């Protein structure tokens, strides 16, 4: 018999984009089932891309306006519980246990625990920010005034976005790269070098090296690099990737392999337990098993998991895309976009500026980058599907397949 103090028809662990979308999915098939949403962050669900994009670049954008909590709070059968840590799940008893010692029962459980930032030898604090949450945004906003100096560590997805946002807010930025160029692990070398130069042309100080340590001091921060370089700033933003939060699943005996392993219905290895969003390792219909850390996947997989939990019998056959805006450029991308793959570049007029990059493995397109090219994600998916079935022998023939607009 369950020892739960309260039981819900549906429990969602995590209170981010995937969780909010899951409630929407549940409600599409069950209008009144009880739902408990438990999040460890103190803030309510927020549309996370706004934290590094619109909140910095649009004067009328607010944190409240980016909230996803409205539909949850307006639903009398949804309990949104923030600042609460789930410490364990018991799939056999259909119970989750909370840090305060209480237990909550469930009919179906969704693990939407997301991911957490990788850390370096610098402790987080008011001025050392491993940027991911609404609270992180508020801490950075409090110190990143016009004319202030922020050190950004990492030139990947979040580092390049934050650097772009800060520069456009007249903040002095020192960008610490452990590779030669920004987004070098994703972009072709010429594009990565062009982007690095664009940052430098906008006043960003680019420093190469790896972080050895650092701390807050004298109302600011000091970041030390392995070569002895010492960077003093008003704040530091550290964005060096994330790790999926799989601890609960592992402790409960669920299958975990670079994420919580789910089937094509987003079901885990435990009965009535599902996973969605950043934490889920799922079988992509076009690309095979993968884990995706972008908001489109969180929205679509969260909603789909909710539908399945509420009784739908549909496979998750969606291949998500992602996007970013960096200084005056923007892109959309779909699939696997690693510079370790073979790449075919197709630039308008032969110059880096507007173009399409195809990422291939053994003649099959695994991903497509659309740089300043819009409304072409579906075309990219079609090419991934087509070449997955029939690899191309002449990869140069891909040029021109997607028009520049």
NUZA-924056 format. One line per field, with one value per residue (C-alpha): x negated, y, z; residue in three letters; residue number from 1. Coordinates in steps of 0.001 Angstrom, whole numbers, always signed. Each point is the difference from the previous one (the first is absolute). Example, Ala and Ser with C-alpha at 12.3 -4.5 7.8 and 13.67 -1.06 7.14 Angstrom:
BEGIN
X = [-12300:-1370]
Y = [-4500:+3440]
Z = [+7800:-660]
code = [ALA:SER]
pos = [1:2]
END
This chain:
BEGIN
X = [+0:-1285:-1222:+719:+1635:+1615:+491:+362:+1075:-3141:-3222:-2628:-3487:-1491:+1697:-1478:+1098:+494:+2125:+2244:+423:+807:+2909:+1331:-372:+1771:+2863:+500:+1121:+1047:+1751:+186:-2629:-2022:-3544:-2867:-2990:-3072:-2949:-3243:-513:+1716:+1404:+3031:-410:-1464:-614:-3712:-1231:+1150:-2655:-2798:+1959:+3078:-388:-3236:+968:+3630:+925:+3546:-977:+318:-706:+3677:+918:-2214:+1746:+1634:+1838:+3265:+1843:-1219:+1104:+3366:+756:+1689:-1248:-3693:-2284:-3177:-2537:-3318:-3146:+600:-2475:+1065:-2565:+1121:+2545:+1420:+1448:+1317:+1966:+849:-1345:-2436:-1717:-710:-2818:+2305:+612:+3474:+1081:+2294:+1740:+607:+1879:-2476:-3336:-1943:-3684:-657:-3031:-1943:-3725:-2394:-3056:-3428:-2146:-3608:-2311:+1935:+2788:+3338:+1155:+1739:-2683:-1078:+2876:+387:+2684:+3228:+2879:+2179:-1913:-3252:+1469:+1003:-3473:-1716:+2426:-777:-3695:-145:+630:-1101:-3764:-478:-2414:+1077:-2259:+1722:-1625:+886:+640:+2728:+3743:+693:-3336:+443:+3603:-831:-3000:+2197:+2705:-2440:-1816:+3318:+647:-3291:-1683:-3741:-659:-3087:+715:-2119:-313:-1721:+45:-1041:+3418:+3588:+2257:-2944:+1450:+3117:-804:-2355:-3326:+507:+3349:-1339:-2942:+2310:+2192:-2990:-1205:+3493:-99:-3460:+1191:+2787:-2506:-95:-3390:-640:-2347:-1088:-568:+1511:+1302:-2120:+2062:+1571:+2133:+2085:-2009:+254:+3449:-1027:-1565:-3423:-414:-3397:-1094:-2433:-2648:+84:+2230:+2160:+3318:+1753:+3625:+3240:+1496:-729:+2378:-1126:+1566:-1916:+2828:+2505:+545:+3372:+1511:+293:-706:+3591:+389:-3300:+764:+3399:-1561:+1262:-2034:-2380:-2505:-883:+3487:+3035:+638:+3528:+1808:+1817:+2927:-2386:+515:-2906:-928:+2347:+3760:+1942:-3192:-834:-2766:-153:-2132:-3736:-265:+1544:-1995:+2581:+90:+164:+2017:-2618:-3281:+234:-516:-1096:+457:+897:-475:+2099:+3374:+1834:-626:+999:+3289:+827:-1152:+1574:+3349:-236:-845:+3020:+2257:-1312:+372:+3640:+627:-1182:-1748:-2277:-3727:-2175:-1244:-1106:-3538:-470:-1817:-1752:-952:-2067:-751:-3579:-687:+1434:+322:+2438:+433:+2254:-1338:+1318:-1613:-3623:-2179:-3477:-3077:-1436:+2324:-702:+1285:+1146:+250:+2230:-490:+1809:-2460:-2691:-339:+713:+3109:+3100:-51:+706:-2324:+725:-1467:-550:-1050:-621:+2014:+3027:+882:+207:+585:+481:-992:+2007:-2084:+2105:+2260:+3587:+3123:-2002:-23:+2526:-2140:-2967:+1959:+1028:-3637:-1000:+2766:-794:-3748:+499:+1689:-2190:-3416:-1410:-3156:-709:+290:-611:+3407:+1559:-899:+3075:+2449:+1153:+365:-1344:+3389]
Y = [+0:+3475:+2268:+3111:+2939:+1048:-1707:+1565:-1544:+1523:+1173:+1989:+330:+3198:+3348:+1261:+189:-3762:-136:+2883:-1561:-3371:+1528:+1270:-3503:-1615:+2441:-838:-3468:+434:+3231:-538:-2499:+1232:+1127:+759:+1894:+80:+2256:+483:+3574:+2744:+1561:-1114:-1415:+2538:-49:-589:+1442:+3441:-65:+426:+1604:+2238:+1090:+1702:+1190:+1145:+2929:-1235:-3558:-936:-3076:-114:+125:-3024:-2069:-3294:-368:+1664:-3048:-2094:+2474:+560:-3743:-1008:-3570:+928:+542:+1837:-468:+1830:+104:-3663:-2798:-3523:-2241:-3418:-1795:-3443:-1410:-3148:+1969:+2804:+2546:+2918:+1150:+3641:+1642:+885:-3712:-134:-2272:+556:-2755:-42:-1863:+1074:+1735:+2248:+706:+3416:+708:+1741:+593:+1813:+2086:-1551:+1700:+1140:+718:+3191:-69:+1496:+3138:+3335:+1010:-3424:-1280:-3388:+1390:-1971:+1147:+3053:+625:-12:+2605:+2209:-265:+944:+2845:+1419:+470:+250:+3738:+2107:+334:-2907:-2837:-3650:-2967:-2697:-3422:-2254:+680:-2555:+483:+1849:+1831:+1459:+1033:+1684:+1770:+1262:+1167:+1777:+1797:+1300:+1368:+1935:-2360:-569:-3708:-2151:-3295:-2962:-2728:-3329:-511:+2396:+1282:+441:-3025:-1851:-3380:+734:+2436:-453:+1636:+2992:+825:-430:+2290:+2586:+12:+350:+2985:+1519:-128:+1582:+2723:+792:+510:-3451:-946:-3590:-1955:-3574:-2404:-2372:+1028:-1119:+1675:+3203:+1620:+3014:+2793:+3717:+342:-1804:-3214:-1263:-2819:-1688:-1867:-2883:+2151:+2460:+2595:+1780:+1545:+2470:+832:+1055:-3440:-3265:-2095:-3585:-2003:-3198:-2400:-1957:-3495:-1786:-346:-3773:-615:-806:-2403:-1751:-445:-1473:-2546:+1490:-484:+2960:+549:+3646:+836:-1949:-2609:+115:-1776:+1656:+789:+1670:-2836:-908:-3525:+340:-409:+3296:+2076:+2296:+2461:+3052:+3015:+399:-3104:-2497:-2282:-747:-1755:+2808:-1086:+1390:-241:-2840:+223:+3419:+2574:+3601:+3018:+2607:+1546:-1259:-3571:+848:+1428:-2728:-2991:+1349:+452:-3400:-1730:+1656:-1274:-3537:+147:+999:-3005:+886:-2765:+2035:-229:+3078:+338:+3628:+1168:+3310:+3095:+2827:+3579:+2919:+3630:+1213:+3691:+807:-3597:-2774:-3643:-3004:-3543:-3522:-3326:-691:+3043:-993:+1271:-3497:-1199:+503:+3412:+1431:+3790:+1903:+3762:+2661:+1617:-2228:+2239:-901:+1985:-1768:-3696:-3610:-2553:-3710:-2394:-3522:-3441:-2641:+1989:+487:+3509:-35:+3707:+3339:+3514:+2818:+3146:+3089:-2321:-262:-2137:-2992:-2385:-2317:-110:-931:-2799:-1324:-164:-1771:-2555:-467:-453:-2208:-2484:+653:+1527:+2395:-979:+3520:+2151:+3177:-591:+1145:+3592:+1792:-2473:+2632:+3502:+3008:+1690]
Z = [+0:-872:+2802:-2052:+1744:-3293:-3349:-3428:-3265:-1506:+1614:-1878:+1472:-1339:-608:-3237:-3612:-401:+3158:-1037:-3432:+1564:+1900:-3321:-1460:+2932:-263:-3673:+1096:+3615:+948:+3744:+1187:+2955:-791:+2370:-1432:+2257:-838:+1911:-1212:+2003:-3159:-1964:-3524:-2398:-3741:+336:-3352:+1144:+2724:-2526:-2845:+227:+3617:-1007:-3460:+231:+2211:+597:+953:+3686:+2063:+935:-3682:-625:+2668:-995:+3285:-1033:-1304:+2918:+2642:-1677:+135:+3259:-414:-327:+2996:-983:+2795:-395:+2149:+830:-616:-875:+1664:-1254:-2133:+721:-3228:+1682:+2593:-2470:+2470:-73:+3190:+813:+1922:+2884:+617:-1506:-2851:-2966:-1942:-3730:-2679:-2708:+524:-2363:+601:-1488:+2139:-2755:+199:+2279:-922:-59:+2615:+147:+2927:+764:+2573:-1074:+1770:-523:-2510:-1302:-2059:-1652:-2246:-341:+2222:+553:+3232:-2008:-2342:+2909:+1585:-3244:-686:+3435:-833:-3822:-293:-2927:+204:+2376:-764:-228:-657:-2047:+170:-2918:-3660:-596:-333:+3252:+121:-3478:+716:+3296:-1501:-2827:+2418:+2321:-2801:-1300:+3489:-3:+2438:-345:-540:+310:-1723:+1130:-2622:+521:-3783:-2733:-1038:+1160:-642:-1532:+966:-2068:-2790:-2957:+720:-2298:+1586:+3531:-787:-1578:+3092:+2336:-2024:+113:+3791:+50:-2380:+2474:+2793:+1569:+1424:-1052:+2264:-636:+2854:+2531:+3409:+2963:+2708:+1198:+2628:+897:+1596:+713:-1539:-3159:-1226:-960:-2490:-223:-3104:-79:-1704:+2906:-1645:+2581:-1109:+2308:-757:+1624:-650:-1773:-2071:-453:-2795:-702:-732:+2050:+1333:+69:+3471:+139:+3693:+969:-2899:+684:+3697:-902:-2341:-3275:-3164:-377:-2794:-668:+1220:+1124:-2671:-1422:-2834:-2898:+2313:+2512:+2484:+2278:+1069:+3009:-303:-63:+33:-2934:-811:-2266:-791:+545:+2176:-2439:-2297:-2678:-3379:-2555:-3029:-2408:+1892:+2484:+3746:+1200:+2739:-820:+2273:-1788:+732:-3097:+1119:+3580:-1215:-2496:+2043:+3179:-1670:-1656:+3260:+1588:-2767:+385:+3768:-548:-2238:-3508:-1945:-2237:-649:+420:-3572:+69:-785:+1857:-1164:+1830:-676:+1185:-764:+379:-557:-3431:-1180:+746:-760:+221:+80:+112:+798:+881:-591:+1104:-1794:+493:-2776:-3701:-1088:-3294:+43:-2408:+344:-1992:-2416:+1498:+3061:+3621:+873:-1286:-632:+838:+1566:-382:+2571:-1320:+1039:-2684:-2525:+2235:+1119:+3783:+552:-1744:+1067:-1561:+490:-717:-1987:+1207:-329:-1183:+2968:-1653:-3149:+2159:+1666:-3424:-1089:+3222:-561:-3690:+391:+3028:-2317:-3045:+845:-2575:-1865:-1269:+3119:-2009:-1585:+3278:-823:-1195:+1519:+2476:-1501:+1855:+52]
code = [UNK:UNK:UNK:UNK:UNK:UNK:UNK:UNK:UNK:UNK:UNK:UNK:UNK:UNK:UNK:UNK:UNK:UNK:UNK:UNK:UNK:UNK:UNK:UNK:UNK:UNK:UNK:UNK:UNK:UNK:UNK:UNK:UNK:UNK:UNK:UNK:UNK:UNK:UNK:UNK:UNK:UNK:UNK:UNK:UNK:UNK:UNK:UNK:UNK:UNK:UNK:UNK:UNK:UNK:UNK:UNK:UNK:UNK:UNK:UNK:UNK:UNK:UNK:UNK:UNK:UNK:UNK:UNK:UNK:UNK:UNK:UNK:UNK:UNK:UNK:UNK:UNK:UNK:UNK:UNK:UNK:UNK:UNK:UNK:UNK:UNK:UNK:UNK:UNK:UNK:UNK:UNK:UNK:UNK:UNK:UNK:UNK:UNK:UNK:UNK:UNK:UNK:UNK:UNK:UNK:UNK:UNK:UNK:UNK:UNK:UNK:UNK:UNK:UNK:UNK:UNK:UNK:UNK:UNK:UNK:UNK:UNK:UNK:UNK:UNK:UNK:UNK:UNK:UNK:UNK:UNK:UNK:UNK:UNK:UNK:UNK:UNK:UNK:UNK:UNK:UNK:UNK:UNK:UNK:UNK:UNK:UNK:UNK:UNK:UNK:UNK:UNK:UNK:UNK:UNK:UNK:UNK:UNK:UNK:UNK:UNK:UNK:UNK:UNK:UNK:UNK:UNK:UNK:UNK:UNK:UNK:UNK:UNK:UNK:UNK:UNK:UNK:UNK:UNK:UNK:UNK:UNK:UNK:UNK:UNK:UNK:UNK:UNK:UNK:UNK:UNK:UNK:UNK:UNK:UNK:UNK:UNK:UNK:UNK:UNK:UNK:UNK:UNK:UNK:UNK:UNK:UNK:UNK:UNK:UNK:UNK:UNK:UNK:UNK:UNK:UNK:UNK:UNK:UNK:UNK:UNK:UNK:UNK:UNK:UNK:UNK:UNK:UNK:UNK:UNK:UNK:UNK:UNK:UNK:UNK:UNK:UNK:UNK:UNK:UNK:UNK:UNK:UNK:UNK:UNK:UNK:UNK:UNK:UNK:UNK:UNK:UNK:UNK:UNK:UNK:UNK:UNK:UNK:UNK:UNK:UNK:UNK:UNK:UNK:UNK:UNK:UNK:UNK:UNK:UNK:UNK:UNK:UNK:UNK:UNK:UNK:UNK:UNK:UNK:UNK:UNK:UNK:UNK:UNK:UNK:UNK:UNK:UNK:UNK:UNK:UNK:UNK:UNK:UNK:UNK:UNK:UNK:UNK:UNK:UNK:UNK:UNK:UNK:UNK:UNK:UNK:UNK:UNK:UNK:UNK:UNK:UNK:UNK:UNK:UNK:UNK:UNK:UNK:UNK:UNK:UNK:UNK:UNK:UNK:UNK:UNK:UNK:UNK:UNK:UNK:UNK:UNK:UNK:UNK:UNK:UNK:UNK:UNK:UNK:UNK:UNK:UNK:UNK:UNK:UNK:UNK:UNK:UNK:UNK:UNK:UNK:UNK:UNK:UNK:UNK:UNK:UNK:UNK:UNK:UNK:UNK:UNK:UNK:UNK:UNK:UNK:UNK:UNK:UNK:UNK:UNK:UNK:UNK:UNK:UNK:UNK:UNK:UNK:UNK:UNK:UNK:UNK:UNK:UNK:UNK:UNK:UNK:UNK:UNK:UNK:UNK:UNK:UNK:UNK:UNK:UNK:UNK:UNK:UNK:UNK:UNK:UNK:UNK:UNK:UNK]
pos = [1:2:3:4:5:6:7:8:9:10:11:12:13:14:15:16:17:18:19:20:21:22:23:24:25:26:27:28:29:30:31:32:33:34:35:36:37:38:39:40:41:42:43:44:45:46:47:48:49:50:51:52:53:54:55:56:57:58:59:60:61:62:63:64:65:66:67:68:69:70:71:72:73:74:75:76:77:78:79:80:81:82:83:84:85:86:87:88:89:90:91:92:93:94:95:96:97:98:99:100:101:102:103:104:105:106:107:108:109:110:111:112:113:114:115:116:117:118:119:120:121:122:123:124:125:126:127:128:129:130:131:132:133:134:135:136:137:138:139:140:141:142:143:144:145:146:147:148:149:150:151:152:153:154:155:156:157:158:159:160:161:162:163:164:165:166:167:168:169:170:171:172:173:174:175:176:177:178:179:180:181:182:183:184:185:186:187:188:189:190:191:192:193:194:195:196:197:198:199:200:201:202:203:204:205:206:207:208:209:210:211:212:213:214:215:216:217:218:219:220:221:222:223:224:225:226:227:228:229:230:231:232:233:234:235:236:237:238:239:240:241:242:243:244:245:246:247:248:249:250:251:252:253:254:255:256:257:258:259:260:261:262:263:264:265:266:267:268:269:270:271:272:273:274:275:276:277:278:279:280:281:282:283:284:285:286:287:288:289:290:291:292:293:294:295:296:297:298:299:300:301:302:303:304:305:306:307:308:309:310:311:312:313:314:315:316:317:318:319:320:321:322:323:324:325:326:327:328:329:330:331:332:333:334:335:336:337:338:339:340:341:342:343:344:345:346:347:348:349:350:351:352:353:354:355:356:357:358:359:360:361:362:363:364:365:366:367:368:369:370:371:372:373:374:375:376:377:378:379:380:381:382:383:384:385:386:387:388:389:390:391:392:393:394:395:396:397:398:399:400:401:402:403:404:405]
END
